[in-house]
Amino acid sequence: MDRRTLNRGNLLARFATLATVWTGSTLAFIAAVAVILIWLATGPIFHFSDTWQLVINTATTIVTFLMVFLIQRAQNKDALAVQLKLNEIVAALEGASNRLISVEDLSEQELRVLHIHFQRLAEMARTESHVAESHSIEEAEARHAFKKDRRKRKSA
């Protein structure tokens, strides 16, 4: 990729991020309400004509069309960031299967097999103990002490 293409991509990414942040703000909502109120107020001036109605219909259609792509871009970016964080957690956890890293790339059939596996694990855990027993304050304190001790050993 040449430098100009990369800069254009960065410019588009920055614009999309700014547009997504702004359109999700209170100010954008107030601006949208103001536009609608102004449009309504001009109705009597334009005798509620077809052109008057066409203006708001066209504007909302264009804005909606563009927002679909902005929202999808933001969701794709967020989903990728969450997936990367989950991959990092799986990679860092002892005992976690590294086969689950990038699990989102598996086929639906492979995901169903994994889902059944984890459903069975959950059922076994439920039969062993109640949620209140497995997630007690004492267990949280013990887990904290274990992690604290492990950090001390690593730093020593």
TIKOLNU-303444 format. One line per field, with one value per atom (N, C-alpha, C): residue number from 1; residue in three letters; atom name; y, x, z. Coordinates in nm, 3 decimals. Layout:
N
num <- [NUM,...]
residu <- [ALA,...]
atome <- [CA,...]
north <- [Y,...]
east <- [X,...]
up <- [Z,...]
//
This chain:
156
num <- [1,1,1,2,2,2,3,3,3,4,4,4,5,5,5,6,6,6,7,7,7,8,8,8,9,9,9,10,10,10,11,11,11,12,12,12,13,13,13,14,14,14,15,15,15,16,16,16,17,17,17,18,18,18,19,19,19,20,20,20,21,21,21,22,22,22,23,23,23,24,24,24,25,25,25,26,26,26,27,27,27,28,28,28,29,29,29,30,30,30,31,31,31,32,32,32,33,33,33,34,34,34,35,35,35,36,36,36,37,37,37,38,38,38,39,39,39,40,40,40,41,41,41,42,42,42,43,43,43,44,44,44,45,45,45,46,46,46,47,47,47,48,48,48,49,49,49,50,50,50,51,51,51,52,52,52,53,53,53,54,54,54,55,55,55,56,56,56,57,57,57,58,58,58,59,59,59,60,60,60,61,61,61,62,62,62,63,63,63,64,64,64,65,65,65,66,66,66,67,67,67,68,68,68,69,69,69,70,70,70,71,71,71,72,72,72,73,73,73,74,74,74,75,75,75,76,76,76,77,77,77,78,78,78,79,79,79,80,80,80,81,81,81,82,82,82,83,83,83,84,84,84,85,85,85,86,86,86,87,87,87,88,88,88,89,89,89,90,90,90,91,91,91,92,92,92,93,93,93,94,94,94,95,95,95,96,96,96,97,97,97,98,98,98,99,99,99,100,100,100,101,101,101,102,102,102,103,103,103,104,104,104,105,105,105,106,106,106,107,107,107,108,108,108,109,109,109,110,110,110,111,111,111,112,112,112,113,113,113,114,114,114,115,115,115,116,116,116,117,117,117,118,118,118,119,119,119,120,120,120,121,121,121,122,122,122,123,123,123,124,124,124,125,125,125,126,126,126,127,127,127,128,128,128,129,129,129,130,130,130,131,131,131,132,132,132,133,133,133,134,134,134,135,135,135,136,136,136,137,137,137,138,138,138,139,139,139,140,140,140,141,141,141,142,142,142,143,143,143,144,144,144,145,145,145,146,146,146,147,147,147,148,148,148,149,149,149,150,150,150,151,151,151,152,152,152,153,153,153,154,154,154,155,155,155,156,156,156]
residu <- [MET,MET,MET,ASP,ASP,ASP,ARG,ARG,ARG,ARG,ARG,ARG,THR,THR,THR,LEU,LEU,LEU,ASN,ASN,ASN,ARG,ARG,ARG,GLY,GLY,GLY,ASN,ASN,ASN,LEU,LEU,LEU,LEU,LEU,LEU,ALA,ALA,ALA,ARG,ARG,ARG,PHE,PHE,PHE,ALA,ALA,ALA,THR,THR,THR,LEU,LEU,LEU,ALA,ALA,ALA,THR,THR,THR,VAL,VAL,VAL,TRP,TRP,TRP,THR,THR,THR,GLY,GLY,GLY,SER,SER,SER,THR,THR,THR,LEU,LEU,LEU,ALA,ALA,ALA,PHE,PHE,PHE,ILE,ILE,ILE,ALA,ALA,ALA,ALA,ALA,ALA,VAL,VAL,VAL,ALA,ALA,ALA,VAL,VAL,VAL,ILE,ILE,ILE,LEU,LEU,LEU,ILE,ILE,ILE,TRP,TRP,TRP,LEU,LEU,LEU,ALA,ALA,ALA,THR,THR,THR,GLY,GLY,GLY,PRO,PRO,PRO,ILE,ILE,ILE,PHE,PHE,PHE,HIS,HIS,HIS,PHE,PHE,PHE,SER,SER,SER,ASP,ASP,ASP,THR,THR,THR,TRP,TRP,TRP,GLN,GLN,GLN,LEU,LEU,LEU,VAL,VAL,VAL,ILE,ILE,ILE,ASN,ASN,ASN,THR,THR,THR,ALA,ALA,ALA,THR,THR,THR,THR,THR,THR,ILE,ILE,ILE,VAL,VAL,VAL,THR,THR,THR,PHE,PHE,PHE,LEU,LEU,LEU,MET,MET,MET,VAL,VAL,VAL,PHE,PHE,PHE,LEU,LEU,LEU,ILE,ILE,ILE,GLN,GLN,GLN,ARG,ARG,ARG,ALA,ALA,ALA,GLN,GLN,GLN,ASN,ASN,ASN,LYS,LYS,LYS,ASP,ASP,ASP,ALA,ALA,ALA,LEU,LEU,LEU,ALA,ALA,ALA,VAL,VAL,VAL,GLN,GLN,GLN,LEU,LEU,LEU,LYS,LYS,LYS,LEU,LEU,LEU,ASN,ASN,ASN,GLU,GLU,GLU,ILE,ILE,ILE,VAL,VAL,VAL,ALA,ALA,ALA,ALA,ALA,ALA,LEU,LEU,LEU,GLU,GLU,GLU,GLY,GLY,GLY,ALA,ALA,ALA,SER,SER,SER,ASN,ASN,ASN,ARG,ARG,ARG,LEU,LEU,LEU,ILE,ILE,ILE,SER,SER,SER,VAL,VAL,VAL,GLU,GLU,GLU,ASP,ASP,ASP,LEU,LEU,LEU,SER,SER,SER,GLU,GLU,GLU,GLN,GLN,GLN,GLU,GLU,GLU,LEU,LEU,LEU,ARG,ARG,ARG,VAL,VAL,VAL,LEU,LEU,LEU,HIS,HIS,HIS,ILE,ILE,ILE,HIS,HIS,HIS,PHE,PHE,PHE,GLN,GLN,GLN,ARG,ARG,ARG,LEU,LEU,LEU,ALA,ALA,ALA,GLU,GLU,GLU,MET,MET,MET,ALA,ALA,ALA,ARG,ARG,ARG,THR,THR,THR,GLU,GLU,GLU,SER,SER,SER,HIS,HIS,HIS,VAL,VAL,VAL,ALA,ALA,ALA,GLU,GLU,GLU,SER,SER,SER,HIS,HIS,HIS,SER,SER,SER,ILE,ILE,ILE,GLU,GLU,GLU,GLU,GLU,GLU,ALA,ALA,ALA,GLU,GLU,GLU,ALA,ALA,ALA,ARG,ARG,ARG,HIS,HIS,HIS,ALA,ALA,ALA,PHE,PHE,PHE,LYS,LYS,LYS,LYS,LYS,LYS,ASP,ASP,ASP,ARG,ARG,ARG,ARG,ARG,ARG,LYS,LYS,LYS,ARG,ARG,ARG,LYS,LYS,LYS,SER,SER,SER,ALA,ALA,ALA]
atome <- [N,CA,C,N,CA,C,N,CA,C,N,CA,C,N,CA,C,N,CA,C,N,CA,C,N,CA,C,N,CA,C,N,CA,C,N,CA,C,N,CA,C,N,CA,C,N,CA,C,N,CA,C,N,CA,C,N,CA,C,N,CA,C,N,CA,C,N,CA,C,N,CA,C,N,CA,C,N,CA,C,N,CA,C,N,CA,C,N,CA,C,N,CA,C,N,CA,C,N,CA,C,N,CA,C,N,CA,C,N,CA,C,N,CA,C,N,CA,C,N,CA,C,N,CA,C,N,CA,C,N,CA,C,N,CA,C,N,CA,C,N,CA,C,N,CA,C,N,CA,C,N,CA,C,N,CA,C,N,CA,C,N,CA,C,N,CA,C,N,CA,C,N,CA,C,N,CA,C,N,CA,C,N,CA,C,N,CA,C,N,CA,C,N,CA,C,N,CA,C,N,CA,C,N,CA,C,N,CA,C,N,CA,C,N,CA,C,N,CA,C,N,CA,C,N,CA,C,N,CA,C,N,CA,C,N,CA,C,N,CA,C,N,CA,C,N,CA,C,N,CA,C,N,CA,C,N,CA,C,N,CA,C,N,CA,C,N,CA,C,N,CA,C,N,CA,C,N,CA,C,N,CA,C,N,CA,C,N,CA,C,N,CA,C,N,CA,C,N,CA,C,N,CA,C,N,CA,C,N,CA,C,N,CA,C,N,CA,C,N,CA,C,N,CA,C,N,CA,C,N,CA,C,N,CA,C,N,CA,C,N,CA,C,N,CA,C,N,CA,C,N,CA,C,N,CA,C,N,CA,C,N,CA,C,N,CA,C,N,CA,C,N,CA,C,N,CA,C,N,CA,C,N,CA,C,N,CA,C,N,CA,C,N,CA,C,N,CA,C,N,CA,C,N,CA,C,N,CA,C,N,CA,C,N,CA,C,N,CA,C,N,CA,C,N,CA,C,N,CA,C,N,CA,C,N,CA,C,N,CA,C,N,CA,C,N,CA,C,N,CA,C,N,CA,C,N,CA,C,N,CA,C,N,CA,C,N,CA,C,N,CA,C,N,CA,C,N,CA,C,N,CA,C,N,CA,C,N,CA,C,N,CA,C,N,CA,C,N,CA,C,N,CA,C,N,CA,C,N,CA,C,N,CA,C,N,CA,C,N,CA,C,N,CA,C,N,CA,C,N,CA,C,N,CA,C,N,CA,C,N,CA,C,N,CA,C]
north <- [-0.117,0.000,0.124,0.217,0.337,0.434,0.533,0.627,0.707,0.748,0.827,0.746,0.619,0.533,0.515,0.497,0.480,0.606,0.724,0.851,0.870,0.835,0.845,0.753,0.633,0.539,0.591,0.651,0.709,0.827,0.908,1.024,0.976,0.875,0.820,0.759,0.688,0.628,0.735,0.842,0.952,1.019,1.043,1.104,1.015,0.886,0.793,0.789,0.789,0.788,0.916,1.030,1.158,1.165,1.121,1.125,1.033,0.916,0.822,0.878,0.936,0.995,1.111,1.198,1.315,1.276,1.184,1.149,1.076,1.022,0.958,1.052,1.180,1.276,1.342,1.403,1.477,1.594,1.660,1.775,1.733,1.618,1.570,1.543,1.487,1.461,1.592,1.690,1.822,1.886,1.873,1.928,1.860,1.729,1.656,1.700,1.715,1.763,1.904,1.989,2.127,2.128,2.043,2.036,1.997,1.899,1.855,1.968,2.037,2.147,2.260,2.293,2.397,2.353,2.227,2.174,2.183,2.145,2.153,2.298,2.389,2.530,2.591,2.539,2.594,2.534,2.435,2.373,2.472,2.558,2.656,2.753,2.787,2.879,2.818,2.687,2.618,2.544,2.574,2.517,2.363,2.310,2.164,2.092,2.150,2.098,1.966,1.905,1.780,1.804,1.918,1.951,1.964,2.028,2.044,1.906,1.813,1.678,1.603,1.624,1.557,1.596,1.720,1.766,1.681,1.663,1.587,1.439,1.388,1.247,1.216,1.301,1.281,1.294,1.397,1.419,1.301,1.256,1.145,1.015,0.995,0.875,0.876,0.989,0.999,0.981,1.048,1.037,0.893,0.831,0.691,0.599,0.615,0.532,0.543,0.666,0.686,0.635,0.655,0.612,0.460,0.388,0.241,0.199,0.261,0.224,0.270,0.390,0.438,0.350,0.314,0.229,0.092,0.036,-0.095,-0.090,0.016,0.032,0.038,0.115,0.127,-0.008,-0.081,-0.212,-0.311,-0.307,-0.397,-0.369,-0.242,-0.204,-0.247,-0.222,-0.262,-0.414,-0.486,-0.633,-0.687,-0.629,-0.672,-0.644,-0.527,-0.493,-0.589,-0.620,-0.714,-0.852,-0.894,-1.026,-1.033,-0.927,-0.925,-0.932,-0.862,-0.868,-1.008,-1.071,-1.208,-1.304,-1.286,-1.369,-1.354,-1.231,-1.206,-1.278,-1.275,-1.342,-1.493,-1.550,-1.694,-1.731,-1.651,-1.680,-1.670,-1.581,-1.558,-1.657,-1.715,-1.803,-1.941,-1.984,-2.121,-2.214,-2.321,-2.418,-2.387,-2.266,-2.233,-2.290,-2.335,-2.394,-2.285,-2.289,-2.192,-2.213,-2.327,-2.350,-2.252,-2.188,-2.092,-1.953,-1.933,-1.805,-1.796,-1.685,-1.662,-1.763,-1.801,-1.896,-1.841,-1.709,-1.649,-1.688,-1.742,-1.782,-1.925,-1.997,-2.135,-2.137,-2.253,-2.269,-2.280,-2.266,-2.278,-2.416,-2.518,-2.655,-2.672,-2.618,-2.627,-2.549,-2.435,-2.357,-2.433,-2.504,-2.583,-2.693,-2.758,-2.862,-2.803,-2.688,-2.621,-2.580,-2.532,-2.491,-2.609,-2.724,-2.845,-2.882,-2.873,-2.903,-2.814,-2.685,-2.592,-2.604,-2.643,-2.670,-2.786,-2.890,-3.005,-2.965,-2.884,-2.835,-2.758,-2.674,-2.595,-2.685,-2.787,-2.881,-2.954,-2.998,-3.066,-2.973,-2.848,-2.751,-2.727,-2.721,-2.699,-2.815,-2.936,-3.052,-3.062,-3.009,-3.014,-2.918,-2.795,-2.698,-2.588,-2.522,-2.411,-2.287,-2.191,-2.068,-1.995,-1.993,-1.922,-1.988,-2.119,-2.188,-2.164,-2.165,-2.152,-2.008,-1.913,-1.772,-1.700,-1.753,-1.695,-1.589,-1.513,-1.411,-1.479,-1.592,-1.665,-1.709,-1.755,-1.797,-1.676,-1.563,-1.442,-1.401,-1.408,-1.373,-1.471,-1.600,-1.701,-1.679,-1.648,-1.622,-1.499,-1.395,-1.274,-1.303,-1.378,-1.412,-1.495,-1.588,-1.671,-1.585,-1.494,-1.407,-1.314,-1.262,-1.172,-1.246,-1.370,-1.451,-1.481,-1.512,-1.543,-1.420,-1.301,-1.178,-1.153,-1.178,-1.159,-1.253,-1.380,-1.477,-1.438,-1.385,-1.345,-1.226,-1.132,-1.012,-1.039,-1.147,-1.178,-1.245]
east <- [0.085,0.000,0.089,0.063,0.146,0.099,0.182,0.160,0.031,-0.001,-0.123,-0.248,-0.249,-0.364,-0.377,-0.263,-0.263,-0.315,-0.270,-0.317,-0.467,-0.515,-0.658,-0.736,-0.684,-0.750,-0.754,-0.643,-0.639,-0.734,-0.741,-0.831,-0.976,-1.009,-1.144,-1.174,-1.079,-1.098,-1.120,-1.041,-1.058,-1.194,-1.233,-1.363,-1.475,-1.468,-1.572,-1.580,-1.465,-1.464,-1.526,-1.485,-1.540,-1.691,-1.733,-1.876,-1.955,-1.901,-1.970,-1.981,-1.872,-1.874,-1.972,-1.967,-2.054,-2.201,-2.233,-2.373,-2.432,-2.347,-2.395,-2.402,-2.381,-2.377,-2.513,-2.526,-2.647,-2.667,-2.558,-2.564,-2.622,-2.583,-2.637,-2.786,-2.829,-2.972,-3.050,-2.997,-3.062,-3.068,-2.959,-2.956,-3.062,-3.076,-3.176,-3.317,-3.343,-3.475,-3.499,-3.396,-3.409,-3.443,-3.377,-3.405,-3.551,-3.599,-3.739,-3.835,-3.805,-3.892,-3.894,-3.778,-3.771,-3.851,-3.835,-3.910,-4.060,-4.102,-4.244,-4.293,-4.212,-4.250,-4.264,-4.188,-4.196,-4.311,-4.379,-4.492,-4.596,-4.647,-4.748,-4.695,-4.566,-4.508,-4.513,-4.482,-4.481,-4.612,-4.714,-4.849,-4.846,-4.757,-4.746,-4.742,-4.669,-4.665,-4.589,-4.601,-4.528,-4.377,-4.333,-4.190,-4.142,-4.223,-4.188,-4.171,-4.261,-4.250,-4.132,-4.107,-3.998,-3.862,-3.850,-3.723,-3.686,-3.779,-3.747,-3.732,-3.815,-3.804,-3.668,-3.626,-3.497,-3.382,-3.387,-3.280,-3.269,-3.381,-3.375,-3.331,-3.369,-3.325,-3.174,-3.120,-2.976,-2.900,-2.944,-2.877,-2.884,-2.999,-3.015,-2.923,-2.919,-2.834,-2.687,-2.640,-2.500,-2.472,-2.567,-2.548,-2.539,-2.607,-2.597,-2.452,-2.382,-2.242,-2.151,-2.177,-2.096,-2.114,-2.238,-2.266,-2.203,-2.213,-2.154,-2.003,-1.942,-1.796,-1.757,-1.830,-1.801,-1.820,-1.925,-1.949,-1.840,-1.796,-1.688,-1.561,-1.529,-1.409,-1.421,-1.536,-1.557,-1.551,-1.614,-1.613,-1.472,-1.393,-1.255,-1.174,-1.193,-1.121,-1.158,-1.286,-1.330,-1.270,-1.273,-1.218,-1.069,-0.996,-0.853,-0.827,-0.909,-0.895,-0.924,-1.028,-1.059,-0.947,-0.892,-0.780,-0.661,-0.635,-0.526,-0.551,-0.675,-0.708,-0.689,-0.739,-0.724,-0.577,-0.499,-0.356,-0.283,-0.327,-0.257,-0.296,-0.414,-0.462,-0.399,-0.345,-0.296,-0.416,-0.405,-0.513,-0.618,-0.617,-0.712,-0.660,-0.751,-0.712,-0.678,-0.557,-0.517,-0.594,-0.663,-0.746,-0.862,-0.893,-1.003,-0.961,-0.832,-0.786,-0.837,-0.897,-0.957,-1.067,-1.141,-1.251,-1.357,-1.363,-1.463,-1.441,-1.323,-1.295,-1.340,-1.390,-1.435,-1.568,-1.598,-1.727,-1.838,-1.962,-2.075,-2.081,-2.049,-2.051,-1.945,-1.825,-1.720,-1.759,-1.824,-1.870,-1.977,-2.066,-2.168,-2.105,-2.000,-1.930,-1.871,-1.806,-1.750,-1.860,-1.971,-2.083,-2.135,-2.149,-2.193,-2.093,-1.964,-1.859,-1.873,-1.890,-1.900,-2.034,-2.138,-2.266,-2.250,-2.180,-2.156,-2.074,-1.971,-1.891,-1.979,-2.067,-2.155,-2.250,-2.304,-2.393,-2.319,-2.196,-2.117,-2.090,-2.057,-2.030,-2.155,-2.272,-2.398,-2.430,-2.400,-2.430,-2.333,-2.211,-2.111,-2.144,-2.182,-2.210,-2.301,-2.366,-2.456,-2.372,-2.427,-2.356,-2.308,-2.390,-2.351,-2.231,-2.215,-2.099,-1.974,-1.992,-1.875,-1.830,-1.913,-1.876,-1.900,-1.843,-1.860,-1.754,-1.775,-1.678,-1.547,-1.559,-1.439,-1.357,-1.426,-1.354,-1.287,-1.354,-1.296,-1.171,-1.179,-1.062,-0.948,-0.979,-0.876,-0.812,-0.894,-0.842,-0.752,-0.793,-0.713,-0.579,-0.582,-0.459,-0.366,-0.423,-0.343,-0.273,-0.347,-0.289,-0.184,-0.211,-0.117,0.013,0.002,0.119,0.197,0.127,0.194,0.267,0.208,0.275,0.401,0.394,0.512,0.624,0.589,0.691,0.753,0.674,0.727,0.820,0.788,0.871,0.997,0.999,1.118,1.226]
up <- [0.000,0.000,0.000,-0.092,-0.093,0.014,0.037,0.148,0.134,0.009,-0.013,0.021,-0.018,0.013,0.163,0.231,0.376,0.445,0.399,0.457,0.434,0.314,0.286,0.379,0.401,0.491,0.633,0.678,0.812,0.823,0.719,0.718,0.726,0.647,0.650,0.787,0.844,0.977,1.082,1.077,1.173,1.156,1.030,1.004,1.057,1.028,1.073,1.225,1.291,1.437,1.492,1.439,1.485,1.459,1.341,1.307,1.400,1.429,1.518,1.658,1.707,1.841,1.846,1.745,1.746,1.734,1.642,1.622,1.743,1.827,1.949,2.067,2.044,2.154,2.177,2.292,2.326,2.231,2.197,2.105,1.969,1.919,1.791,1.801,1.913,1.932,1.935,2.007,2.015,1.877,1.800,1.664,1.577,1.589,1.509,1.546,1.675,1.720,1.667,1.672,1.623,1.473,1.396,1.252,1.229,1.303,1.289,1.327,1.437,1.481,1.378,1.323,1.219,1.097,1.059,0.945,0.971,1.091,1.126,1.124,1.176,1.182,1.042,0.946,0.810,0.730,0.786,0.717,0.670,0.759,0.715,0.609,0.618,0.520,0.380,0.372,0.242,0.215,0.294,0.278,0.280,0.361,0.378,0.242,0.149,0.011,0.003,-0.114,-0.139,-0.134,-0.185,-0.181,-0.038,0.046,0.188,0.253,0.223,0.277,0.217,0.088,0.020,0.079,0.123,0.182,0.302,0.396,0.517,0.486,0.394,0.357,0.294,0.203,0.137,0.236,0.319,0.417,0.514,0.566,0.662,0.595,0.471,0.398,0.379,0.338,0.316,0.447,0.552,0.682,0.732,0.722,0.767,0.689,0.558,0.473,0.515,0.534,0.573,0.714,0.804,0.944,0.956,0.871,0.875,0.859,0.766,0.742,0.855,0.907,1.020,1.143,1.171,1.288,1.269,1.149,1.125,1.139,1.091,1.104,1.251,1.330,1.473,1.543,1.507,1.568,1.530,1.405,1.362,1.441,1.458,1.533,1.679,1.740,1.879,1.895,1.803,1.811,1.798,1.708,1.692,1.818,1.877,2.001,2.114,2.128,2.233,2.206,2.080,2.045,2.075,2.046,2.076,2.226,2.303,2.449,2.500,2.447,2.487,2.448,2.327,2.284,2.379,2.423,2.517,2.649,2.696,2.822,2.808,2.698,2.677,2.668,2.596,2.581,2.714,2.801,2.927,3.037,3.028,3.135,3.127,3.240,3.249,3.245,3.173,3.167,3.061,3.008,2.901,2.770,2.687,2.560,2.459,2.406,2.304,2.174,2.163,2.045,2.039,2.152,2.154,2.106,2.087,2.033,1.889,1.855,1.723,1.692,1.794,1.777,1.682,1.666,1.578,1.432,1.398,1.261,1.230,1.331,1.310,1.235,1.178,1.110,1.215,1.169,1.262,1.324,1.247,1.300,1.409,1.387,1.489,1.615,1.596,1.711,1.789,1.719,1.788,1.872,1.819,1.894,2.022,2.011,2.129,2.226,2.173,2.258,2.339,2.275,2.346,2.454,2.422,2.520,2.644,2.623,2.736,2.808,2.737,2.804,2.901,2.858,2.946,3.067,3.045,3.159,3.258,3.205,3.292,3.370,3.304,3.373,3.485,3.456,3.559,3.677,3.647,3.754,3.837,3.772,3.844,3.938,3.894,3.980,4.096,4.078,4.186,4.299,4.264,4.370,4.319,4.413,4.384,4.356,4.280,4.246,4.371,4.475,4.598,4.664,4.643,4.700,4.615,4.483,4.396,4.378,4.414,4.401,4.534,4.637,4.769,4.796,4.901,4.942,4.982,5.049,5.091,4.970,4.865,4.746,4.679,4.677,4.619,4.697,4.829,4.911,4.887,4.877,4.852,4.715,4.615,4.480,4.480,4.550,4.560,4.628,4.737,4.809,4.721,4.645,4.554,4.449,4.388,4.285,4.344,4.462,4.528,4.558,4.608,4.639,4.511,4.403,4.277,4.222,4.236,4.191,4.271,4.403,4.488,4.446,4.416,4.376,4.242,4.150,4.019,4.031,4.119,4.132,4.213,4.289,4.372,4.292]
//
